[in-house]
């Protein structure tokens, strides 16, 4: 699975998002986003699924949806 952590952190910083806002945008619990934001070496780290990262990018206007 690709490392989505860096891209997620970049989007959060660029758009000034909180973890709660990210959670609402991709329809997950706040604790899930908090785990995604951890460093990959952290025991509580869980990578963000690529499909949800793509959804976040689309909603933020960072990429266009395509087939």
PDB file of N, CA, C and O in Angstrom:
ATOM      1  N   UNK A   1       0.850  -1.180   0.000  1.00  0.00           N
ATOM      2  CA  UNK A   1       0.000   0.000   0.000  1.00  0.00           C
ATOM      3  C   UNK A   1       0.897   1.245   0.000  1.00  0.00           C
ATOM      4  O   UNK A   1       1.853   1.318   0.772  1.00  0.00           O
ATOM      5  N   UNK A   2       0.594   2.215  -0.855  1.00  0.00           N
ATOM      6  CA  UNK A   2       1.431   3.411  -0.906  1.00  0.00           C
ATOM      7  C   UNK A   2       1.344   4.220   0.384  1.00  0.00           C
ATOM      8  O   UNK A   2       0.354   4.146   1.111  1.00  0.00           O
ATOM      9  N   UNK A   3       2.389   4.988   0.655  1.00  0.00           N
ATOM     10  CA  UNK A   3       2.398   5.836   1.843  1.00  0.00           C
ATOM     11  C   UNK A   3       1.559   7.076   1.573  1.00  0.00           C
ATOM     12  O   UNK A   3       2.004   8.008   0.903  1.00  0.00           O
ATOM     13  N   UNK A   4       0.360   7.077   2.094  1.00  0.00           N
ATOM     14  CA  UNK A   4      -0.548   8.202   1.896  1.00  0.00           C
ATOM     15  C   UNK A   4      -0.369   9.265   2.978  1.00  0.00           C
ATOM     16  O   UNK A   4      -0.938  10.352   2.883  1.00  0.00           O
ATOM     17  N   UNK A   5       0.420   8.953   4.004  1.00  0.00           N
ATOM     18  CA  UNK A   5       0.615   9.844   5.139  1.00  0.00           C
ATOM     19  C   UNK A   5       1.150  11.208   4.719  1.00  0.00           C
ATOM     20  O   UNK A   5       0.617  12.235   5.139  1.00  0.00           O
ATOM     21  N   UNK A   6       2.190  11.233   3.900  1.00  0.00           N
ATOM     22  CA  UNK A   6       2.799  12.497   3.497  1.00  0.00           C
ATOM     23  C   UNK A   6       1.827  13.357   2.698  1.00  0.00           C
ATOM     24  O   UNK A   6       1.740  14.566   2.913  1.00  0.00           O
ATOM     25  N   UNK A   7       1.099  12.737   1.782  1.00  0.00           N
ATOM     26  CA  UNK A   7       0.136  13.487   0.970  1.00  0.00           C
ATOM     27  C   UNK A   7      -0.984  14.035   1.844  1.00  0.00           C
ATOM     28  O   UNK A   7      -1.400  15.179   1.664  1.00  0.00           O
ATOM     29  N   UNK A   8      -1.479  13.234   2.789  1.00  0.00           N
ATOM     30  CA  UNK A   8      -2.523  13.688   3.695  1.00  0.00           C
ATOM     31  C   UNK A   8      -2.041  14.890   4.492  1.00  0.00           C
ATOM     32  O   UNK A   8      -2.751  15.892   4.586  1.00  0.00           O
ATOM     33  N   UNK A   9      -0.852  14.808   5.065  1.00  0.00           N
ATOM     34  CA  UNK A   9      -0.325  15.916   5.860  1.00  0.00           C
ATOM     35  C   UNK A   9      -0.128  17.165   5.013  1.00  0.00           C
ATOM     36  O   UNK A   9      -0.347  18.276   5.495  1.00  0.00           O
ATOM     37  N   UNK A  10       0.278  17.001   3.765  1.00  0.00           N
ATOM     38  CA  UNK A  10       0.429  18.133   2.858  1.00  0.00           C
ATOM     39  C   UNK A  10      -0.917  18.807   2.605  1.00  0.00           C
ATOM     40  O   UNK A  10      -1.015  20.034   2.635  1.00  0.00           O
ATOM     41  N   UNK A  11      -1.948  18.012   2.356  1.00  0.00           N
ATOM     42  CA  UNK A  11      -3.286  18.564   2.112  1.00  0.00           C
ATOM     43  C   UNK A  11      -3.833  19.278   3.340  1.00  0.00           C
ATOM     44  O   UNK A  11      -4.439  20.344   3.229  1.00  0.00           O
ATOM     45  N   UNK A  12      -3.615  18.689   4.512  1.00  0.00           N
ATOM     46  CA  UNK A  12      -4.091  19.302   5.750  1.00  0.00           C
ATOM     47  C   UNK A  12      -3.445  20.669   5.939  1.00  0.00           C
ATOM     48  O   UNK A  12      -4.125  21.642   6.264  1.00  0.00           O
ATOM     49  N   UNK A  13      -2.144  20.741   5.736  1.00  0.00           N
ATOM     50  CA  UNK A  13      -1.431  22.004   5.907  1.00  0.00           C
ATOM     51  C   UNK A  13      -1.854  23.032   4.855  1.00  0.00           C
ATOM     52  O   UNK A  13      -2.131  24.185   5.184  1.00  0.00           O
ATOM     53  N   UNK A  14      -1.902  22.612   3.599  1.00  0.00           N
ATOM     54  CA  UNK A  14      -2.237  23.526   2.492  1.00  0.00           C
ATOM     55  C   UNK A  14      -3.611  24.145   2.650  1.00  0.00           C
ATOM     56  O   UNK A  14      -3.805  25.328   2.368  1.00  0.00           O
ATOM     57  N   UNK A  15      -4.572  23.337   3.106  1.00  0.00           N
ATOM     58  CA  UNK A  15      -5.956  23.804   3.202  1.00  0.00           C
ATOM     59  C   UNK A  15      -6.352  24.225   4.618  1.00  0.00           C
ATOM     60  O   UNK A  15      -7.494  24.619   4.853  1.00  0.00           O
ATOM     61  N   UNK A  16      -5.416  24.144   5.551  1.00  0.00           N
ATOM     62  CA  UNK A  16      -5.702  24.555   6.927  1.00  0.00           C
ATOM     63  C   UNK A  16      -6.801  23.738   7.583  1.00  0.00           C
ATOM     64  O   UNK A  16      -7.639  24.273   8.310  1.00  0.00           O
ATOM     65  N   UNK A  17      -6.791  22.442   7.321  1.00  0.00           N
ATOM     66  CA  UNK A  17      -7.845  21.562   7.833  1.00  0.00           C
ATOM     67  C   UNK A  17      -7.521  21.015   9.215  1.00  0.00           C
ATOM     68  O   UNK A  17      -6.357  20.821   9.566  1.00  0.00           O
ATOM     69  N   UNK A  18      -8.554  20.774   9.981  1.00  0.00           N
ATOM     70  CA  UNK A  18      -8.410  20.048  11.245  1.00  0.00           C
ATOM     71  C   UNK A  18      -8.682  18.567  10.969  1.00  0.00           C
ATOM     72  O   UNK A  18      -9.222  18.209   9.922  1.00  0.00           O
ATOM     73  N   UNK A  19      -8.311  17.732  11.900  1.00  0.00           N
ATOM     74  CA  UNK A  19      -8.612  16.305  11.776  1.00  0.00           C
ATOM     75  C   UNK A  19     -10.114  16.078  11.703  1.00  0.00           C
ATOM     76  O   UNK A  19     -10.576  15.202  10.970  1.00  0.00           O
ATOM     77  N   UNK A  20     -10.877  16.857  12.453  1.00  0.00           N
ATOM     78  CA  UNK A  20     -12.337  16.723  12.449  1.00  0.00           C
ATOM     79  C   UNK A  20     -12.907  17.064  11.074  1.00  0.00           C
ATOM     80  O   UNK A  20     -13.848  16.419  10.613  1.00  0.00           O
ATOM     81  N   UNK A  21     -12.345  18.066  10.426  1.00  0.00           N
ATOM     82  CA  UNK A  21     -12.812  18.442   9.094  1.00  0.00           C
ATOM     83  C   UNK A  21     -12.488  17.357   8.070  1.00  0.00           C
ATOM     84  O   UNK A  21     -13.315  17.044   7.213  1.00  0.00           O
ATOM     85  N   UNK A  22     -11.305  16.791   8.157  1.00  0.00           N
ATOM     86  CA  UNK A  22     -10.941  15.688   7.261  1.00  0.00           C
ATOM     87  C   UNK A  22     -11.891  14.513   7.482  1.00  0.00           C
ATOM     88  O   UNK A  22     -12.375  13.908   6.525  1.00  0.00           O
ATOM     89  N   UNK A  23     -12.151  14.198   8.736  1.00  0.00           N
ATOM     90  CA  UNK A  23     -13.053  13.088   9.059  1.00  0.00           C
ATOM     91  C   UNK A  23     -14.435  13.307   8.442  1.00  0.00           C
ATOM     92  O   UNK A  23     -15.025  12.379   7.888  1.00  0.00           O
ATOM     93  N   UNK A  24     -14.944  14.523   8.538  1.00  0.00           N
ATOM     94  CA  UNK A  24     -16.263  14.826   7.975  1.00  0.00           C
ATOM     95  C   UNK A  24     -16.250  14.723   6.450  1.00  0.00           C
ATOM     96  O   UNK A  24     -17.206  14.228   5.853  1.00  0.00           O
ATOM     97  N   UNK A  25     -15.180  15.183   5.827  1.00  0.00           N
ATOM     98  CA  UNK A  25     -15.094  15.153   4.360  1.00  0.00           C
ATOM     99  C   UNK A  25     -15.065  13.741   3.795  1.00  0.00           C
ATOM    100  O   UNK A  25     -15.617  13.499   2.722  1.00  0.00           O
ATOM    101  N   UNK A  26     -14.430  12.803   4.496  1.00  0.00           N
ATOM    102  CA  UNK A  26     -14.327  11.434   3.970  1.00  0.00           C
ATOM    103  C   UNK A  26     -15.187  10.433   4.744  1.00  0.00           C
ATOM    104  O   UNK A  26     -15.091   9.224   4.528  1.00  0.00           O
ATOM    105  N   UNK A  27     -16.027  10.946   5.646  1.00  0.00           N
ATOM    106  CA  UNK A  27     -17.017  10.126   6.353  1.00  0.00           C
ATOM    107  C   UNK A  27     -16.405   9.016   7.208  1.00  0.00           C
ATOM    108  O   UNK A  27     -16.788   7.850   7.106  1.00  0.00           O
ATOM    109  N   UNK A  28     -15.444   9.403   8.054  1.00  0.00           N
ATOM    110  CA  UNK A  28     -14.852   8.466   9.011  1.00  0.00           C
ATOM    111  C   UNK A  28     -14.833   9.111  10.389  1.00  0.00           C
ATOM    112  O   UNK A  28     -15.126  10.298  10.534  1.00  0.00           O
ATOM    113  N   UNK A  29     -14.486   8.321  11.398  1.00  0.00           N
ATOM    114  CA  UNK A  29     -14.388   8.816  12.765  1.00  0.00           C
ATOM    115  C   UNK A  29     -13.123   9.665  12.941  1.00  0.00           C
ATOM    116  O   UNK A  29     -12.130   9.453  12.245  1.00  0.00           O
ATOM    117  N   UNK A  30     -13.162  10.601  13.850  1.00  0.00           N
ATOM    118  CA  UNK A  30     -12.017  11.456  14.152  1.00  0.00           C
ATOM    119  C   UNK A  30     -10.795  10.625  14.537  1.00  0.00           C
ATOM    120  O   UNK A  30      -9.682  10.936  14.112  1.00  0.00           O
ATOM    121  N   UNK A  31     -10.985   9.583  15.327  1.00  0.00           N
ATOM    122  CA  UNK A  31      -9.842   8.760  15.749  1.00  0.00           C
ATOM    123  C   UNK A  31      -9.161   8.077  14.562  1.00  0.00           C
ATOM    124  O   UNK A  31      -7.958   7.817  14.600  1.00  0.00           O
ATOM    125  N   UNK A  32      -9.917   7.790  13.525  1.00  0.00           N
ATOM    126  CA  UNK A  32      -9.334   7.196  12.322  1.00  0.00           C
ATOM    127  C   UNK A  32      -8.358   8.166  11.673  1.00  0.00           C
ATOM    128  O   UNK A  32      -7.250   7.779  11.303  1.00  0.00           O
ATOM    129  N   UNK A  33      -8.763   9.418  11.533  1.00  0.00           N
ATOM    130  CA  UNK A  33      -7.886  10.435  10.941  1.00  0.00           C
ATOM    131  C   UNK A  33      -6.660  10.643  11.826  1.00  0.00           C
ATOM    132  O   UNK A  33      -5.551  10.815  11.319  1.00  0.00           O
ATOM    133  N   UNK A  34      -6.850  10.627  13.120  1.00  0.00           N
ATOM    134  CA  UNK A  34      -5.718  10.795  14.031  1.00  0.00           C
ATOM    135  C   UNK A  34      -4.688   9.688  13.829  1.00  0.00           C
ATOM    136  O   UNK A  34      -3.487   9.940  13.924  1.00  0.00           O
ATOM    137  N   UNK A  35      -5.135   8.479  13.553  1.00  0.00           N
ATOM    138  CA  UNK A  35      -4.213   7.367  13.283  1.00  0.00           C
ATOM    139  C   UNK A  35      -3.510   7.562  11.947  1.00  0.00           C
ATOM    140  O   UNK A  35      -2.332   7.229  11.813  1.00  0.00           O
ATOM    141  N   UNK A  36      -4.219   8.097  10.961  1.00  0.00           N
ATOM    142  CA  UNK A  36      -3.618   8.364   9.655  1.00  0.00           C
ATOM    143  C   UNK A  36      -2.519   9.416   9.759  1.00  0.00           C
ATOM    144  O   UNK A  36      -1.550   9.389   9.000  1.00  0.00           O
ATOM    145  N   UNK A  37      -2.673  10.343  10.702  1.00  0.00           N
ATOM    146  CA  UNK A  37      -1.717  11.447  10.832  1.00  0.00           C
ATOM    147  C   UNK A  37      -0.436  11.066  11.574  1.00  0.00           C
ATOM    148  O   UNK A  37       0.516  11.846  11.600  1.00  0.00           O
ATOM    149  N   UNK A  38      -0.403   9.899  12.165  1.00  0.00           N
ATOM    150  CA  UNK A  38       0.781   9.451  12.895  1.00  0.00           C
ATOM    151  C   UNK A  38       1.927   9.159  11.926  1.00  0.00           C
ATOM    152  O   UNK A  38       1.707   8.915  10.740  1.00  0.00           O
ATOM    153  N   UNK A  39       3.130   9.186  12.441  1.00  0.00           N
ATOM    154  CA  UNK A  39       4.296   8.789  11.645  1.00  0.00           C
ATOM    155  C   UNK A  39       4.218   7.281  11.397  1.00  0.00           C
ATOM    156  O   UNK A  39       3.769   6.535  12.268  1.00  0.00           O
ATOM    157  N   UNK A  40       4.651   6.825  10.213  1.00  0.00           N
ATOM    158  CA  UNK A  40       4.579   5.393   9.903  1.00  0.00           C
ATOM    159  C   UNK A  40       5.266   4.489  10.933  1.00  0.00           C
ATOM    160  O   UNK A  40       4.882   3.327  11.063  1.00  0.00           O
ATOM    161  N   UNK A  41       6.254   4.976  11.656  1.00  0.00           N
ATOM    162  CA  UNK A  41       6.925   4.163  12.662  1.00  0.00           C
ATOM    163  C   UNK A  41       6.175   4.067  13.978  1.00  0.00           C
ATOM    164  O   UNK A  41       6.519   3.244  14.827  1.00  0.00           O
ATOM    165  N   UNK A  42       5.148   4.900  14.161  1.00  0.00           N
ATOM    166  CA  UNK A  42       4.373   4.925  15.396  1.00  0.00           C
ATOM    167  C   UNK A  42       3.473   3.694  15.469  1.00  0.00           C
ATOM    168  O   UNK A  42       2.892   3.277  14.467  1.00  0.00           O
ATOM    169  N   UNK A  43       3.366   3.124  16.655  1.00  0.00           N
ATOM    170  CA  UNK A  43       2.576   1.893  16.834  1.00  0.00           C
ATOM    171  C   UNK A  43       1.099   2.082  16.505  1.00  0.00           C
ATOM    172  O   UNK A  43       0.434   1.121  16.117  1.00  0.00           O
ATOM    173  N   UNK A  44       0.562   3.312  16.654  1.00  0.00           N
ATOM    174  CA  UNK A  44      -0.854   3.539  16.367  1.00  0.00           C
ATOM    175  C   UNK A  44      -1.100   3.991  14.927  1.00  0.00           C
ATOM    176  O   UNK A  44      -2.236   4.288  14.559  1.00  0.00           O
ATOM    177  N   UNK A  45      -0.039   4.044  14.107  1.00  0.00           N
ATOM    178  CA  UNK A  45      -0.183   4.468  12.712  1.00  0.00           C
ATOM    179  C   UNK A  45      -1.020   3.469  11.928  1.00  0.00           C
ATOM    180  O   UNK A  45      -0.887   2.255  12.080  1.00  0.00           O
ATOM    181  N   UNK A  46      -1.871   4.012  11.099  1.00  0.00           N
ATOM    182  CA  UNK A  46      -2.680   3.219  10.179  1.00  0.00           C
ATOM    183  C   UNK A  46      -2.746   4.033   8.888  1.00  0.00           C
ATOM    184  O   UNK A  46      -3.225   5.167   8.924  1.00  0.00           O
ATOM    185  N   UNK A  47      -2.287   3.507   7.747  1.00  0.00           N
ATOM    186  CA  UNK A  47      -2.281   4.314   6.525  1.00  0.00           C
ATOM    187  C   UNK A  47      -3.686   4.623   6.022  1.00  0.00           C
ATOM    188  O   UNK A  47      -4.604   3.812   6.142  1.00  0.00           O
ATOM    189  N   UNK A  48      -3.826   5.813   5.457  1.00  0.00           N
ATOM    190  CA  UNK A  48      -5.094   6.202   4.855  1.00  0.00           C
ATOM    191  C   UNK A  48      -5.288   5.401   3.567  1.00  0.00           C
ATOM    192  O   UNK A  48      -4.385   5.359   2.731  1.00  0.00           O
ATOM    193  N   UNK A  49      -6.444   4.766   3.394  1.00  0.00           N
ATOM    194  CA  UNK A  49      -6.694   4.030   2.155  1.00  0.00           C
ATOM    195  C   UNK A  49      -6.610   4.966   0.944  1.00  0.00           C
ATOM    196  O   UNK A  49      -7.139   6.077   0.983  1.00  0.00           O
ATOM    197  N   UNK A  50      -5.950   4.524  -0.125  1.00  0.00           N
ATOM    198  CA  UNK A  50      -5.787   5.384  -1.301  1.00  0.00           C
ATOM    199  C   UNK A  50      -7.104   5.926  -1.867  1.00  0.00           C
ATOM    200  O   UNK A  50      -7.143   7.055  -2.357  1.00  0.00           O
ATOM    201  N   UNK A  51      -8.160   5.151  -1.807  1.00  0.00           N
ATOM    202  CA  UNK A  51      -9.455   5.615  -2.317  1.00  0.00           C
ATOM    203  C   UNK A  51     -10.009   6.782  -1.519  1.00  0.00           C
ATOM    204  O   UNK A  51     -10.626   7.686  -2.082  1.00  0.00           O
ATOM    205  N   UNK A  52      -9.792   6.766  -0.213  1.00  0.00           N
ATOM    206  CA  UNK A  52     -10.257   7.880   0.611  1.00  0.00           C
ATOM    207  C   UNK A  52      -9.380   9.111   0.403  1.00  0.00           C
ATOM    208  O   UNK A  52      -9.868  10.241   0.452  1.00  0.00           O
ATOM    209  N   UNK A  53      -8.096   8.894   0.172  1.00  0.00           N
ATOM    210  CA  UNK A  53      -7.212  10.022  -0.141  1.00  0.00           C
ATOM    211  C   UNK A  53      -7.651  10.658  -1.459  1.00  0.00           C
ATOM    212  O   UNK A  53      -7.683  11.882  -1.584  1.00  0.00           O
ATOM    213  N   UNK A  54      -7.985   9.829  -2.432  1.00  0.00           N
ATOM    214  CA  UNK A  54      -8.453  10.352  -3.713  1.00  0.00           C
ATOM    215  C   UNK A  54      -9.758  11.132  -3.534  1.00  0.00           C
ATOM    216  O   UNK A  54      -9.930  12.187  -4.144  1.00  0.00           O
ATOM    217  N   UNK A  55     -10.668  10.631  -2.716  1.00  0.00           N
ATOM    218  CA  UNK A  55     -11.918  11.335  -2.426  1.00  0.00           C
ATOM    219  C   UNK A  55     -11.625  12.698  -1.806  1.00  0.00           C
ATOM    220  O   UNK A  55     -12.226  13.700  -2.192  1.00  0.00           O
ATOM    221  N   UNK A  56     -10.709  12.736  -0.852  1.00  0.00           N
ATOM    222  CA  UNK A  56     -10.349  14.002  -0.212  1.00  0.00           C
ATOM    223  C   UNK A  56      -9.770  14.975  -1.241  1.00  0.00           C
ATOM    224  O   UNK A  56     -10.125  16.154  -1.249  1.00  0.00           O
ATOM    225  N   UNK A  57      -8.887  14.488  -2.101  1.00  0.00           N
ATOM    226  CA  UNK A  57      -8.288  15.330  -3.139  1.00  0.00           C
ATOM    227  C   UNK A  57      -9.360  15.899  -4.075  1.00  0.00           C
ATOM    228  O   UNK A  57      -9.301  17.071  -4.447  1.00  0.00           O
ATOM    229  N   UNK A  58     -10.324  15.081  -4.449  1.00  0.00           N
ATOM    230  CA  UNK A  58     -11.409  15.543  -5.321  1.00  0.00           C
ATOM    231  C   UNK A  58     -12.230  16.616  -4.623  1.00  0.00           C
ATOM    232  O   UNK A  58     -12.528  17.655  -5.212  1.00  0.00           O
ATOM    233  N   UNK A  59     -12.593  16.372  -3.378  1.00  0.00           N
ATOM    234  CA  UNK A  59     -13.406  17.335  -2.639  1.00  0.00           C
ATOM    235  C   UNK A  59     -12.681  18.663  -2.409  1.00  0.00           C
ATOM    236  O   UNK A  59     -13.311  19.717  -2.325  1.00  0.00           O
ATOM    237  N   UNK A  60     -11.363  18.600  -2.309  1.00  0.00           N
ATOM    238  CA  UNK A  60     -10.578  19.816  -2.093  1.00  0.00           C
ATOM    239  C   UNK A  60     -10.173  20.482  -3.416  1.00  0.00           C
ATOM    240  O   UNK A  60      -9.522  21.527  -3.404  1.00  0.00           O
ATOM    241  N   UNK A  61     -10.548  19.896  -4.541  1.00  0.00           N
ATOM    242  CA  UNK A  61     -10.224  20.466  -5.835  1.00  0.00           C
ATOM    243  C   UNK A  61      -8.776  20.250  -6.247  1.00  0.00           C
ATOM    244  O   UNK A  61      -8.258  20.975  -7.096  1.00  0.00           O
ATOM    245  N   UNK A  62      -8.120  19.261  -5.652  1.00  0.00           N
ATOM    246  CA  UNK A  62      -6.720  18.972  -5.954  1.00  0.00           C
ATOM    247  C   UNK A  62      -6.554  18.072  -7.167  1.00  0.00           C
ATOM    248  O   UNK A  62      -5.475  18.007  -7.756  1.00  0.00           O
ATOM    249  N   UNK A  63      -7.605  17.387  -7.535  1.00  0.00           N
ATOM    250  CA  UNK A  63      -7.568  16.501  -8.700  1.00  0.00           C
ATOM    251  C   UNK A  63      -8.959  16.410  -9.275  1.00  0.00           C
ATOM    252  O   UNK A  63      -9.944  16.653  -8.579  1.00  0.00           O
ATOM    253  N   UNK A  64      -9.042  16.067 -10.521  1.00  0.00           N
ATOM    254  CA  UNK A  64     -10.342  15.895 -11.149  1.00  0.00           C
ATOM    255  C   UNK A  64     -10.708  14.422 -11.140  1.00  0.00           C
ATOM    256  O   UNK A  64      -9.852  13.548 -11.275  1.00  0.00           O
ATOM    257  N   UNK A  65     -11.992  14.169 -10.980  1.00  0.00           N
ATOM    258  CA  UNK A  65     -12.475  12.803 -10.986  1.00  0.00           C
ATOM    259  C   UNK A  65     -12.493  12.299 -12.420  1.00  0.00           C
ATOM    260  O   UNK A  65     -12.918  13.008 -13.332  1.00  0.00           O
ATOM    261  N   UNK A  66     -12.033  11.083 -12.611  1.00  0.00           N
ATOM    262  CA  UNK A  66     -12.053  10.478 -13.936  1.00  0.00           C
ATOM    263  C   UNK A  66     -12.149   8.965 -13.821  1.00  0.00           C
ATOM    264  O   UNK A  66     -11.861   8.380 -12.776  1.00  0.00           O
ATOM    265  N   UNK A  67     -12.551   8.360 -14.899  1.00  0.00           N
ATOM    266  CA  UNK A  67     -12.670   6.899 -14.927  1.00  0.00           C
ATOM    267  C   UNK A  67     -11.349   6.284 -15.289  1.00  0.00           C
ATOM    268  O   UNK A  67     -11.238   5.060 -15.366  1.00  0.00           O
TER     269      UNK A  67
END
